[in-house]
Amino acid sequence: MKSKWLLSGIIPLVLLLIVLGWLFKNGAGVERDPAAPIEVLNIEQIKIVPYGFELDVSNTGPETLTISQVIVDDSVWNFSIKPGPTLKRFQEGKVTIPYPWVEGDPHTILLVSENGIITEAGIEAATLTPEFTLDNVLNYGFIGFYVGIVPITLGLLWYPFMKRLKKSWINAILSLTIGLLLFLFFGTLFDGFEIGAEAPSVFQGNMVVIITTVLTFLLLIGFDQYQHRKQERAGYSPFAIAFMMAIGIGLHNFGEGLAIGSSFALGEAALGTFLVIGFTLHNITEGIGIAAPLLKIKPKFRTFLLLGTIAGAPAILGTWFGGFVFSPIWGAVFLGIGAGAILQVIYVITKMLIEDQRKNLEPAVSWMNFTGFTIGILIMYFTAFFVKF
């Protein structure tokens, strides 16, 4: 009986494999040559060096392609390619173009295949690509420190003030935290879509963001439920909530670091006092949000130090990653994970607030909580005006 049951599952699978094998071998039955060659050349990174340009490229199309011509600013230009001008599918190459570029000027590069397919790359403002040196590492790290750790730490300093508030006000601050996190969730998600769109289309960057967001959220929810069963439903741990919040915000700040590092590497942004002040205003509220779940306990100083580092230090890593080794597909993965972690924290805090309100025989959504939630969104919205660059 059991063997018949197994066969009922295996036979359809075997038949499916036979059908797929036949299709792969013989095609769909309608043979037509494509109207144009199917070629997809992806430009991974553009490096501006003293003698010209270096382009890291990859063939992400279904067919082998050959780069036959390079045009820079409407002029045909000499070039060389390693390992060679012909790239097989998923093969990578480096195109070197000796060109007398001008500091601060825009330049346009066209790569033309032997079939006439054109791939365009634009440089908005030419400047030397930073090399991986100790001075550059320190400079980029200092930028990440300013926009990550400093604002988070300043926000955590509000803890003693918030500790003396009444319970209704503490719940309002937690609602404000949900507003902050909801804004960060959508911001992280949209940043992931923007970066994912830069990845080769074959990798489906936007789907990578969605998949990693959903899987991260479900994984963290499952882990949270496992911990609850292990603790015999002792309730949510304030430190665990703050810890998960710090991780989610940290991955969001990693995304900010990516944007900053890649912009500086391309010469599209200048670090000024205004930018530093803007990020400080925008990110200081994240420190307040991390401190809010801890109001019901008495954490030690090292707890704040740990949470501040977890939430702020990824901005440093982001500036290094964006400035030296930026990869759109990995950026999409990290931001998807960050969005999923933030969504899980929103879920946990919302559930905790609703349970607390019901325990005290109060409405699930009070006007104070709604006001706090609205203020949290508005704070993030208006401070974001200071950090657009």
C-alpha positions in Angstrom: 0.0 0.0 0.0 2.8 2.3 0.9 4.7 1.5 -2.3 1.6 2.4 -4.4 1.4 5.7 -2.5 5.1 6.5 -3.3 4.6 5.6 -7.0 1.6 7.9 -7.2 4.0 10.8 -6.4 7.0 9.6 -8.4 5.2 8.8 -11.7 3.9 12.4 -12.4 7.4 13.7 -11.5 9.1 11.4 -13.9 6.6 12.2 -16.7 7.2 15.9 -16.1 11.0 15.5 -16.4 10.5 13.6 -19.7 8.4 16.4 -21.1 10.8 19.1 -20.0 13.7 17.1 -21.5 11.9 16.8 -24.8 11.2 20.5 -24.9 14.8 21.4 -24.1 16.0 19.1 -26.9 13.5 19.9 -29.6 12.2 23.3 -28.7 8.6 24.5 -28.6 8.0 23.5 -32.3 8.0 27.1 -33.7 11.4 27.9 -35.1 12.0 31.5 -36.0 15.2 33.6 -36.0 15.0 36.6 -33.7 14.4 40.0 -35.3 17.6 41.2 -33.6 20.5 39.5 -31.8 19.8 39.0 -28.1 22.8 40.5 -26.4 23.0 42.0 -22.9 26.2 43.6 -21.8 26.1 44.8 -18.2 28.5 47.4 -16.9 29.3 46.5 -13.3 31.6 49.4 -12.3 33.4 52.4 -13.9 36.8 53.3 -12.5 38.3 56.6 -13.4 42.1 56.4 -13.3 44.7 59.0 -14.2 45.2 57.6 -17.8 41.5 57.0 -18.6 38.6 54.7 -17.8 38.4 51.1 -16.6 35.0 49.3 -17.0 34.2 46.0 -15.4 31.7 44.3 -17.7 29.8 41.0 -17.8 27.8 39.2 -20.5 24.4 38.5 -18.8 22.6 37.7 -22.1 21.8 34.2 -23.5 24.4 34.4 -26.3 28.1 35.0 -26.7 28.9 38.6 -27.7 31.9 40.4 -29.0 32.8 44.1 -28.2 34.0 45.6 -31.5 34.0 49.3 -30.9 34.2 52.0 -28.1 32.9 55.5 -28.5 33.7 58.2 -25.9 32.0 61.6 -26.2 30.9 60.9 -29.8 34.5 59.9 -30.9 35.7 56.4 -31.7 38.4 55.5 -29.3 41.1 52.9 -28.8 40.5 50.3 -26.1 41.7 46.9 -24.8 39.8 44.1 -23.2 40.9 41.4 -20.8 40.6 38.4 -21.2 39.4 39.2 -24.8 36.8 41.0 -26.8 34.5 37.9 -27.0 32.7 37.1 -23.8 30.7 33.9 -23.2 27.5 33.9 -21.2 28.2 35.2 -17.6 31.8 35.8 -18.4 33.4 39.0 -17.0 35.9 41.3 -18.6 37.7 44.6 -18.0 37.6 47.3 -20.7 40.5 49.8 -20.5 40.1 53.1 -22.4 43.0 55.5 -22.4 41.3 58.9 -22.5 42.2 62.5 -21.4 39.2 63.1 -19.2 38.5 66.4 -17.6 38.0 66.8 -13.8 34.3 67.6 -13.1 33.1 67.2 -16.7 30.5 64.7 -17.8 31.5 61.9 -20.2 29.5 59.3 -22.2 30.9 55.9 -23.1 29.3 53.6 -25.7 30.3 50.0 -26.1 29.3 48.6 -29.5 29.0 44.9 -30.2 29.8 43.3 -33.6 26.1 43.1 -34.2 25.6 46.8 -33.6 24.0 46.5 -30.1 25.0 49.6 -28.0 25.5 49.7 -24.2 25.8 53.1 -22.7 27.6 54.3 -19.6 27.4 57.8 -18.3 29.7 59.7 -15.9 28.1 62.8 -14.5 31.2 64.4 -13.1 34.6 62.8 -13.7 36.9 62.5 -10.7 39.5 60.0 -9.7 38.0 56.8 -8.2 39.3 56.5 -4.7 41.9 53.7 -4.2 41.8 51.3 -1.3 44.4 53.1 0.8 44.6 53.6 4.6 43.8 57.3 4.3 40.7 56.7 2.2 39.6 53.9 4.5 39.9 56.2 7.5 38.1 59.1 5.7 35.2 56.9 4.6 35.0 55.3 8.1 34.9 58.8 9.7 31.9 59.7 7.4 30.1 56.6 8.4 30.8 57.3 12.1 29.3 60.8 11.8 26.1 59.7 10.1 25.7 56.4 12.0 27.1 56.1 15.5 26.9 59.8 16.5 23.2 60.3 15.9 22.2 56.9 17.4 24.2 57.7 20.5 22.6 61.1 20.9 19.2 59.6 20.6 19.9 57.0 23.3 20.8 59.9 25.7 17.1 60.6 25.9 16.6 57.5 27.9 16.8 59.1 31.5 14.2 61.7 30.4 11.8 59.2 29.0 12.2 56.9 32.0 10.3 59.3 34.3 7.2 59.4 32.0 3.9 57.8 32.9 2.9 54.5 31.3 0.5 56.1 28.9 3.3 58.4 27.7 5.6 55.4 27.3 3.1 53.6 25.1 2.8 56.8 23.1 6.6 56.9 22.6 6.4 53.2 21.5 3.7 54.2 19.0 6.0 57.0 17.8 8.7 54.3 17.4 6.3 52.3 15.2 5.9 55.4 13.0 9.6 55.9 12.8 10.1 52.2 11.8 7.3 52.2 9.3 8.9 55.1 7.5 12.3 53.4 7.7 10.8 50.1 6.4 9.4 51.7 3.2 12.6 53.8 2.8 14.8 50.7 3.0 12.5 48.8 0.6 12.5 51.6 -2.0 16.3 52.0 -1.7 16.6 48.3 -2.2 14.4 48.5 -5.4 16.6 51.4 -6.7 19.8 49.6 -6.1 18.4 46.3 -7.3 17.4 47.9 -10.6 21.1 48.6 -11.3 21.9 44.9 -11.2 21.8 42.8 -14.3 18.2 42.0 -15.3 18.9 38.3 -15.3 19.4 38.5 -11.5 16.0 40.2 -11.0 17.2 42.6 -8.4 13.8 43.8 -7.3 12.6 40.2 -6.7 15.8 39.6 -4.7 14.7 42.5 -2.4 11.2 41.1 -2.0 12.3 37.6 -1.4 14.9 38.5 1.2 12.4 40.8 2.9 9.7 38.2 3.2 12.1 35.4 4.2 13.8 37.5 6.8 10.5 38.6 8.3 9.2 35.0 8.5 12.5 33.6 9.8 12.5 36.2 12.6 8.9 35.7 13.4 9.5 31.9 13.7 12.5 32.4 15.9 10.5 34.8 18.1 7.7 32.2 18.5 10.3 29.6 19.3 11.8 31.8 22.0 8.3 32.4 23.5 7.6 28.7 23.7 11.0 28.1 25.3 10.3 30.8 27.9 6.8 29.5 28.5 5.2 32.6 27.1 6.9 34.8 29.7 6.2 37.8 27.5 8.4 39.9 25.1 11.9 40.7 26.4 12.5 44.5 26.2 16.1 43.9 25.4 15.3 41.4 22.7 13.0 44.0 21.0 15.6 46.7 21.3 18.3 44.3 20.0 16.2 43.3 16.9 15.4 47.0 16.3 19.1 47.9 16.4 19.8 45.2 13.8 17.1 46.4 11.5 18.1 50.0 11.8 21.7 49.0 11.4 21.0 47.4 8.1 19.0 50.5 7.0 22.0 52.6 7.9 24.2 50.2 5.9 22.1 51.2 3.0 22.7 54.9 3.7 26.4 54.2 3.9 26.1 52.5 0.5 24.5 55.5 -1.1 27.1 57.9 0.5 30.1 55.8 -0.4 29.1 55.1 -4.0 28.3 58.8 -4.5 31.6 60.0 -3.2 33.4 57.4 -5.4 31.6 58.7 -8.5 32.1 62.4 -7.5 28.4 63.0 -7.4 28.2 64.4 -3.8 30.3 66.5 -1.5 30.4 66.0 2.2 29.5 69.3 3.9 28.4 70.4 7.3 24.9 70.6 6.0 24.9 66.9 5.0 26.3 65.9 8.4 23.7 68.0 10.3 21.0 66.5 8.1 21.9 62.9 8.8 22.2 63.7 12.5 18.7 65.2 12.6 17.3 62.3 10.6 19.0 59.5 12.5 18.8 60.8 16.1 15.2 59.6 16.2 16.4 56.1 15.6 18.3 56.2 18.9 15.1 57.3 20.6 13.2 54.4 19.1 15.8 51.9 20.3 15.7 53.3 23.8 11.9 53.2 24.0 11.5 49.4 24.6 14.0 49.6 27.4 11.9 51.9 29.6 10.4 49.0 31.5 13.8 47.7 32.7 17.0 49.2 34.0 19.7 48.4 31.4 23.4 48.8 32.1 25.6 51.3 30.3 27.2 48.5 28.2 23.8 47.7 26.9 23.4 51.1 25.4 27.0 50.9 24.0 26.2 47.6 22.4 22.9 48.7 20.8 24.4 52.0 19.6 27.3 50.1 17.9 25.0 47.5 16.3 22.7 50.3 14.9 25.3 52.8 13.9 28.5 50.9 12.9 26.9 49.4 9.7 27.0 52.9 8.2 30.8 52.7 8.4 30.7 49.3 6.6 28.3 50.7 4.1 30.6 53.6 3.1 33.5 51.2 2.7 31.4 48.8 0.6 29.9 51.6 -1.5 33.2 53.4 -2.0 35.4 50.5 -2.9 33.6 47.2 -3.8 30.0 48.2 -4.5 27.8 45.5 -6.0 24.1 46.2 -6.8 22.9 42.6 -6.2 24.6 42.4 -2.8 23.2 45.8 -1.9 19.7 44.6 -2.7 20.2 41.5 -0.5 21.4 43.6 2.5 18.6 46.1 2.2 16.0 43.3 1.8 17.3 41.8 5.0 17.1 45.2 6.7 13.5 45.7 5.5 12.4 42.3 6.8 14.1 42.9 10.2 12.4 46.3 10.6 9.0 44.8 9.6 9.4 42.1 12.3 10.1 44.7 15.0 7.0 46.7 13.9 4.9 43.5 14.2 6.3 42.7 17.7 5.9 46.2 19.2 2.4 46.6 17.7 1.4 43.2 19.1 2.9 44.1 22.5 1.0 47.5 22.6 -2.3 45.9 21.7 -2.0 43.2 24.4 -1.0 45.9 27.0 -4.0 48.0 26.0 -6.4 45.1 26.3 -4.9 44.0 29.6 -5.8 47.4 31.0 -9.3 47.3 29.4 -8.4 50.2 27.1 -9.1 50.6 23.4 -6.5 48.8 21.2 -5.7 52.2 19.5 -5.9 55.2 21.8 -5.7 58.8 20.6 -2.4 59.2 22.4 -0.9 56.2 20.6 -2.3 57.4 17.3 -0.8 60.8 17.8 2.5 59.3 18.7 2.4 57.1 15.6 1.6 60.1 13.4 4.3 62.3 14.9 6.9 59.5 14.3 6.1 59.4 10.6 6.1 63.2 10.3 9.4 63.5 12.1 11.1 61.1 9.7 9.4 62.7 6.7 10.5 66.3 7.5 14.0 65.5 8.6 14.5 63.5 5.4 14.5 66.9 3.6 17.9 67.6 5.1 19.6 64.4 3.8 18.6 64.3 0.1 21.7 64.7 -2.1 
